[in-house]
Amino acid sequence: MTVLQSRKSIATVFSLTFLAQGPMQIGSYILANKVVAAPMAGVSDKPYRKVCRAHGAGLVVSEMVTSRSDLRHSTKTKFRLDLAGEPEPVVVQLVGTDPAMLASAAQFNVENGAQIIDINMGCPAKKVCKKAAGSALLANETLVDEILKAVVSAVNVPVTLKIRTGTSPATRNAVTIAKIAEDSGVQALTIHGRTRECKFAGAVEYDTIARVKHAVNIPITANGDVDSPEKALAVMQGTNADAIMIGRAAQGQPWLFKQVADYLATGAYHPIPAAQVRANTIIEHVRSIHEFYGEGLGIRLARKHIKWYLNHWSLAISPDLKTQISTTEDAQLQRQLLKDFLLGSLNLRAA
Ligand SMILES: Cc1cc2nc3c(=O)[nH]c(=O)nc-3n(C[C@H](O)[C@H](O)[C@H](O)COP(=O)(O)O)c2cc1C
């Protein structure tokens, strides 16, 4: 048996184990697979979520949405609240500190189309933690309990929670928080296996995720540094998690979701889509960013996605053209330059 064959048969054995566990389910929603696209403020907007779904994410989560009702008409929140036409289950993530405000925001978002409410207790950003929201909440277990109970009793849709493993390595309390969540009626939990203090540095503590999985009966999604089908399999195996969440690794290569989902389900590699499909995906993604935000804002927000796509796809692009695509203030020109480059360099048919 070759190394490749034995790797594949090991993967197949694990895949069969996962299949035996059954599909990932949140409330009455049975997910198509075990791969979730991470909430990422400034990234997982409506156009990005559409691309992730199209390329195999079994669940996508909105960018975090503030619980403050006075900000609902701000430009940023208005875009985040646009859920029109999204397929179920529509997950909206809320961020805040006050139980009553979060409960009322949950009700508002359910009326606005949310079918699952996720609470953010994982964000380490200074701007968020300064207000004692996001992962800063993990330091106050009583408040966590109050928030979760308030939100769960305010809505008749599943409430889920996203956490880190604690606020610092000295105060890791993910297992306690998970038990509070389960007792409060939270129906699924995602854990980014780092503390707030660790931000994005250092190794992910998959062992802590495994301890949480062992301690509670609600479905657990493992998150942190998953960037390949093999890594996903190893993390699923090492944590016994019910699903895997992918954030940064899918930027510029959303087809990773399907690759990972197929590998977990069958132990086989799904080839990435043909060059023409990838080129069309990129062109359509940029077009939909321009359409969703309007060309002025859209052109700026498209830049980082274009950069990620080009970085992942090592096509020889001249520095001048790269600069022109990322600095032009003309949305139509941005689309045209990108399209000409991608289709031209691949010698493809226009979409
Ligand atoms: C740009 C960016 C924005 C993020 N925004 C959010 C957010 O709004 N809500 C949240 O729960 N986590 C947020 N995260 C954390 C991710 O959901 C995820 O937990 C983290 O990136 C680790 O996963 P990864 O290693 O697969 O990227 C963000 C991460 C990044 C890189």
The ligand as a Gaussian input file, in Angstrom:
#p B3LYP/6-31G(d) Opt

LIG

0 1
 C      -11.138000      39.839000      10.033000
 C      -11.769000      38.989000      11.089000
 C      -12.991000      39.360000      11.620000
 C      -13.601000      38.572000      12.599000
 N      -14.842000      38.913000      13.058000
 C      -15.494000      38.094000      13.910000
 C      -16.848000      38.349000      14.282000
 O      -17.493000      39.300000      13.820000
 N      -17.420000      37.493000      15.159000
 C      -16.756000      36.397000      15.681000
 O      -17.316000      35.646000      16.470000
 N      -15.483000      36.132000      15.314000
 C      -14.858000      36.922000      14.439000
 N      -13.600000      36.604000      14.016000
 C      -12.981000      35.354000      14.471000
 C      -13.268000      34.206000      13.493000
 O      -14.647000      33.905000      13.440000
 C      -12.501000      32.933000      13.889000
 O      -12.909000      32.561000      15.173000
 C      -10.996000      33.154000      13.892000
 O      -10.575000      33.813000      12.710000
 C      -10.245000      31.824000      14.006000
 O      -10.568000      30.983000      12.937000
 P       -9.553000      30.786000      11.688000
 O       -8.234000      30.363000      12.256000
 O      -10.205000      29.714000      10.861000
 O       -9.467000      32.105000      10.995000
 C      -12.954000      37.402000      13.070000
 C      -11.721000      37.049000      12.544000
 C      -11.119000      37.817000      11.562000
 C       -9.789000      37.385000      10.988000

